[in-house]
Amino acid sequence: MASPSSTRIDLDGNPIKPLTICMIGAGGFIGSHLCEKLMSETSHKVLALDVYNDKIKHLLEPESLPWNGRIHFHRLNIKNDSRLEGLIKMADLVINLAAICTPADYNTRPLDTIYSNFIDALPVVKYCSETNKRLIHFSTCEVYGKTIGSYLPKDSPLRQDPAYYMLKEDVSPCIFGSIEKQRWSYACAKQLIERLVYAEGAENGLEFTIVRPFNWIGPRMDFIPGIDGPSEGVPRVLACFSNNLLRGEPLKLVDGGESQRTFVYIKDAIEAVLLMIENPARANGHIFNVGNPNNEVTVRQLAEMMIQVK
């Protein structure tokens, strides 16, 4: 592990200057791991914005921590807090992680999902553009929607052709379901805010990077209902299957478990994010799909593996 006090070098051999980073959604799964990385391995300062700080409390106290003074927590909801603009102005870089991103909510809370992922993000993009602050905006792999291959007959040999299911940032189409399928509210909101960020870059010179996580997993990602989270909650697939196994219940598959995942461990993914933070000349204006195509698995295969290792 590198010492925060040592001079860090970017990919072009230049010394990296310490940054003040305004991280919106710092108290979540990704934010907490990114804060850990920034505190333990860099000299950057973090203005950590979120409604909750449970997942980063170990970074905030006690005062004897070696990074004391480099991370400051601000409890606020970006939906209605006038402090947001001032905190963005104090920063060199803004990272927006704030979102409703639990699949179980997309059908039951479509309005909250759209507001959280689009409407509430608008002021962040606006303030960054107006004050010339660099923005790293977190999106989702779901902006691609369905693959072309999903529309082919199940016995079609073309289903095995990578051209019909491999996702590429610059050429793959974005195919969504009908308006009445509210499951797509998340993907549509995320895609629209991406288009806005991109347009701000094209028309007003906003320096931006867009990150699309592909199935990042690790500690603090999710909860087991009734054990370390609400009994009525519905977590993501790994926690759902873990919950079923703990209770001796069958693992339920949607559409036969044919959906595919490319799981990436959170600490590996954070390495990629840190490279984006510290190499703006290479990252600005780009969209990064961060996943591991060599770790692809269907949900059915995942269920079978988890049953084996139980």
Disulfide bonds with the S-S distance in Angstrom:
none
